[in-house]
Amino acid sequence: MGKNKGIIGFILGIIVAIAIYFTNIQGLSNEGHLCLVFSLMTVIFWAFGIAQPGYTSGLYLLLLAVFKVAQPTLIFSTWTTSMMYLIIGAYLIATAVKESGLGERIAYWYISKYVTNFKSIIISIFALTFILSLLIPHPWPRAFLIMSVMAVVVKSANIPHEDAVKIGFTVFAASIPVSMIFLTGDASINPLAAASCAPEAVGWLDWFKIMGLPMIITSLITMFMIMYMFKPTKEVEVNKDEIARQRAELGPMTGKEKRTAFWVVLAIILWMTDTIHGVDIGWVTLFIAVMMAMPKVGGILTPGSWNGVPVQTLLFLTAAVAIGRVGAATGMNAWIAQTLLPSTIPENMFVLAAFITLVSIVVHLCFGSVIAVMGIVIPAMLAFTQSMGLSTIIPVMIAYTAINAHFILPFHNLAMLVGTGEENGMYSEKETIKFGVPFTLVLFIITCVVEIPWWKVIGLW
């Protein structure tokens, strides 16, 4: 099926769209009906990977606009909010930290101080991912930076390939839960979850208060599971002399690195105090990125740095948000909730959390794409729980946790997919399945036993 997967998905998407279009659906407006047709077709296109998601997302957006399913201002609403500019600014900042050499310097400094054996290598990956999640607001460049440093550790310590694979897997697996600790930890997905909580505003400190502790616990569980499941074939002796040589090759801290450090520290301060100064973190992030390109005070970002901002990802996000927002405006979300979900809502919060987690995982298993599944599940769960009078944050964050932290195959999470292959993280489907299957069960513990009690403590419900 591999070679023909795209063609099969393309034909299947069109057949499903035509079948639903000619089906008489009671209780759904014409606009809602069209939204359902185009949304399901697009999700099938995404799931089968018929083309780069930017193209299929562009098709979805123009279909909504051409057939007047909603006003263009609603369809393309992400471009009129700060979320999109937070993402653009975050990609630029990530480029600046990576290209300036600051991130590499921090990684070598940490390793030279704290890494001695295999266990400390695993711990260091999580620690570096946490530290760099404040400096580089995107998991991919962060993971590849850490991977490049780990490659030096692997080579200098003569670590067997079998154990090097375990280290590579850890680098990319760690990037998922750690990215969820801070709002800016993954600037392409976290703001989407935060925006879904509307009309309740979720700022940087709000996010950390709600998700910080649960995701730190999730990160620790992930780390201990990896240590238990991926033991080394032999003990490792880290070559400190080689690490010292790599550090020496970097030379003294350059002016560009110092300026990058200044702007990133300022960004962190402004992110953490957004509730005090009242400026949205999207505008803060874009401001920092722009200042990094200014003469004298910046000089870090160049015209070529714009290549680090993936337009296709921005279109993908626009489409994913549009599914939720246009679906709500046209009544599609409410119809899906009424038709596919139980008529009675579990009153017990733990049962509700388990139910949302189960639905999220099942849909994610089928469709794979984190953003696409968030676009389907979150609006449906908001409509499903609306009568309970719950804070919208609760169903959104349960669904977000279950979808974004879940993977069994690499395609279930792009952070895992980009690391597969010998030239990247060296791991394959074998490692992701071995870890992903038991971790799927752990997700129920995280949402029901960690998140719900924590949110009770902080007064969310």
HURACOR-V474682 format. One record per pair of residues at least 12 apart in sequence whose C-alpha atoms are under 8 Angstrom apart, sorted by the first residue. I is the first residue (numbers start at 1). GAP is how many residues later the second one is. D is the distance in whole Angstrom. If there is no record, write none. Layout:
((I;GAP;D) (I;GAP;D))
This chain:
((5;43;6) (5;44;8) (5;45;7) (6;42;6) (6;43;6) (6;44;4) (6;45;7) (7;43;7) (8;40;8) (9;35;6) (9;36;6) (9;38;8) (9;39;5) (9;40;8) (9;41;6) (10;34;8) (10;35;6) (10;38;8) (10;40;6) (12;32;8) (13;27;7) (13;28;5) (13;29;7) (13;31;6) (13;32;6) (14;27;6) (16;21;8) (16;24;8) (16;25;7) (17;20;5) (17;21;7) (17;23;7) (17;24;6) (18;19;8) (20;17;6) (21;12;7) (21;13;7) (21;16;6) (27;308;7) (28;303;7) (28;304;7) (28;307;7) (29;301;7) (29;302;7) (31;37;8) (31;38;5) (31;39;7) (31;299;6) (32;37;8) (32;295;7) (32;298;5) (32;299;6) (32;300;5) (33;299;7) (34;35;7) (35;29;7) (35;34;7) (35;288;8) (35;291;7) (35;292;7) (35;295;7) (35;297;7) (36;291;8) (36;296;6) (38;22;6) (38;25;7) (38;26;8) (39;21;7) (39;284;6) (42;14;7) (42;15;7) (42;18;6) (43;324;7) (43;329;7) (44;323;7) (46;321;8) (46;323;7) (46;326;8) (47;319;8) (47;320;5) (47;321;6) (47;322;7) (52;260;8) (53;259;7) (53;260;8) (53;263;6) (54;257;8) (54;258;4) (54;259;6) (54;260;8) (54;261;6) (54;262;5) (55;257;7) (57;258;6) (57;259;5) (57;261;8) (57;262;5) (58;257;6) (58;258;8) (58;261;7) (60;259;7) (61;14;7) (61;15;8) (61;258;6) (61;261;8) (69;257;8) (69;261;8) (70;256;7) (70;259;8) (70;260;8) (74;248;7) (74;251;7) (74;252;7) (75;243;8) (75;244;8) (75;247;5) (75;250;8) (75;251;7) (76;242;6) (76;246;7) (77;241;8) (77;245;8) (78;240;6) (78;243;7) (79;239;8) (82;198;7) (82;199;8) (82;200;5) (82;201;6) (83;108;6) (83;109;8) (83;112;8) (83;199;6) (84;198;8) (84;230;7) (85;197;6) (85;198;7) (85;200;8) (85;201;6) (86;101;7) (86;195;7) (86;196;4) (86;197;7) (86;198;8) (86;199;6) (86;200;6) (87;100;5) (87;101;6) (87;195;8) (88;198;7) (88;221;6) (89;193;8) (89;196;5) (89;197;4) (89;198;8) (89;199;7) (89;200;5) (89;201;8) (90;46;7) (90;47;5) (90;48;7) (90;94;8) (90;97;6) (90;195;6) (90;196;8) (90;199;8) (91;46;7) (91;47;7) (91;217;6) (91;218;6) (92;197;6) (92;209;8) (92;213;7) (92;214;7) (92;216;7) (92;217;7) (93;43;7) (93;44;7) (93;171;8) (93;195;8) (93;196;6) (94;41;7) (94;42;5) (94;43;6) (94;44;7) (94;47;7) (94;48;8) (95;46;8) (95;206;8) (95;210;7) (95;213;6) (96;164;7) (96;196;8) (96;204;6) (96;205;6) (96;209;8) (97;38;7) (97;39;7) (97;160;8) (97;163;7) (98;43;7) (98;47;7) (100;156;6) (100;157;5) (100;160;7) (100;200;7) (101;156;7) (102;155;5) (102;158;7) (102;159;7) (103;29;7) (103;32;8) (103;42;7) (104;41;7) (104;42;8) (104;45;7) (105;142;7) (105;145;7) (107;21;7) (107;39;7) (107;42;7) (108;41;7) (108;135;7) (108;138;8) (108;139;6) (109;138;7) (110;14;8) (110;18;8) (111;13;7) (111;132;8) (112;128;6) (112;131;6) (112;132;7) (115;123;7) (116;120;8) (116;121;6) (116;122;5) (117;118;7) (117;119;5) (117;120;6) (117;121;6) (118;114;7) (118;117;7) (118;118;5) (119;108;7) (121;46;8) (122;45;7) (122;48;7) (122;101;7) (122;105;7) (123;100;7) (125;21;7) (125;45;7) (125;46;6) (125;49;7) (126;45;8) (126;48;6) (126;49;8) (126;52;8) (126;93;8) (126;97;7) (128;18;8) (129;13;7) (129;14;7) (129;17;8) (129;45;7) (129;46;6) (129;49;7) (130;48;6) (130;49;8) (133;45;8) (133;46;7) (133;49;8) (133;51;8) (133;52;5) (133;53;8) (134;48;8) (134;50;7) (134;51;7) (134;134;7) (135;129;6) (135;130;8) (135;133;8) (136;49;8) (137;47;5) (137;48;5) (137;49;6) (137;50;6) (138;41;8) (138;46;8) (138;47;6) (138;48;5) (138;49;6) (138;50;7) (139;36;6) (139;37;8) (139;40;7) (139;46;7) (139;47;6) (139;276;7) (140;275;6) (140;278;8) (143;28;6) (143;29;6) (143;32;7) (144;280;8) (146;25;7) (147;21;7) (147;24;7) (147;277;8) (147;278;7) (150;17;8) (150;18;8) (152;91;8) (153;85;7) (153;86;7) (153;90;7) (156;82;7) (156;83;6) (156;86;6) (157;79;7) (157;80;6) (157;81;5) (157;82;5) (159;77;7) (160;73;8) (162;71;8) (163;69;6) (163;70;7) (164;262;8) (165;260;7) (165;261;5) (165;262;5) (166;64;6) (166;261;7) (168;251;8) (168;256;8) (168;257;4) (168;258;6) (168;259;7) (169;250;8) (169;256;6) (169;257;7) (169;258;6) (169;262;7) (169;263;8) (170;56;7) (171;254;8) (172;243;6) (172;244;6) (172;247;6) (172;253;7) (173;242;8) (173;243;7) (174;45;7) (174;48;7) (174;49;7) (175;240;7) (176;228;7) (176;229;6) (176;239;7) (177;38;6) (177;39;8) (177;41;6) (177;42;5) (177;45;8) (177;228;6) (178;37;7) (178;38;7) (178;41;6) (180;31;7) (180;32;8) (180;35;6) (181;27;6) (181;30;6) (181;31;5) (181;32;8) (181;34;5) (181;35;7) (182;22;7) (182;25;7) (182;26;6) (182;29;8) (182;30;7) (183;20;8) (183;21;6) (183;24;6) (183;25;7) (184;20;8) (188;129;8) (189;182;7) (192;129;7) (193;181;8) (193;203;7) (193;204;7) (193;207;7) (194;13;8) (196;182;8) (196;183;8) (196;200;7) (197;195;5) (197;196;5) (197;199;6) (198;194;7) (200;192;7) (200;193;8) (203;71;7) (203;72;7) (203;77;8) (203;78;8) (204;67;6) (204;68;6) (204;69;8) (204;70;7) (204;77;7) (205;66;8) (205;67;6) (205;68;8) (205;69;8) (205;70;8) (210;245;7) (210;248;8) (211;240;8) (214;232;7) (214;236;6) (214;237;6) (214;240;8) (218;228;7) (226;209;8) (229;206;8) (256;42;8) (256;43;7) (256;44;6) (259;38;7) (259;39;6) (259;41;8) (260;32;7) (260;38;8) (260;40;7) (263;25;6) (263;28;8) (263;29;7) (264;24;8) (267;17;7) (267;18;7) (267;21;6) (270;14;7) (271;13;7) (289;12;8) (317;54;7) (320;51;6) (320;52;6) (320;54;8) (320;55;5) (321;54;6) (322;53;8) (323;52;6) (323;53;7) (324;51;5) (324;52;7) (324;54;8) (324;55;6) (327;52;8) (328;51;7) (333;46;6) (333;47;5) (333;50;7) (334;46;7) (334;49;5) (334;50;7) (336;44;6) (337;43;5) (337;44;7) (337;46;6) (337;47;5) (338;46;7) (341;43;7) (345;39;8) (345;40;7) (349;103;7) (350;98;5) (350;99;8) (350;102;7) (353;42;8) (353;45;7) (353;94;6) (353;95;6) (353;99;8) (354;90;6) (354;93;7) (354;94;6) (356;25;7) (356;39;7) (356;42;7) (356;43;6) (357;41;7) (357;42;6) (357;45;5) (357;86;8) (357;87;7) (357;90;7) (359;18;8) (360;13;8) (360;17;6) (360;39;6) (360;42;6) (360;43;6) (361;41;6) (361;42;6) (361;45;7) (363;14;8) (364;39;6) (364;48;7) (365;42;8) (365;47;7) (367;45;8) (368;43;6) (368;44;4) (368;45;7) (369;42;7) (369;43;6) (369;44;7) (369;45;8) (370;33;6) (370;34;6) (370;42;7) (370;43;6) (373;30;7) (374;25;7) (374;26;7) (374;29;7) (377;22;7) (378;17;7) (378;18;6) (378;21;6) (378;22;8) (381;14;6) (381;15;8) (382;13;6) (382;14;7) (390;71;7) (391;69;7) (391;70;7) (394;66;8) (398;49;6) (398;53;8) (401;42;8) (401;46;7) (402;41;6) (402;45;8) (405;38;8) (406;30;7) (406;33;8) (406;34;6) (406;37;8) (407;25;7) (407;29;5) (407;33;7) (408;24;6) (408;25;5) (408;27;8) (408;28;4) (408;29;6) (408;32;8) (409;20;6) (409;23;6) (409;24;6) (409;27;8) (410;18;8) (410;19;6) (410;22;6))
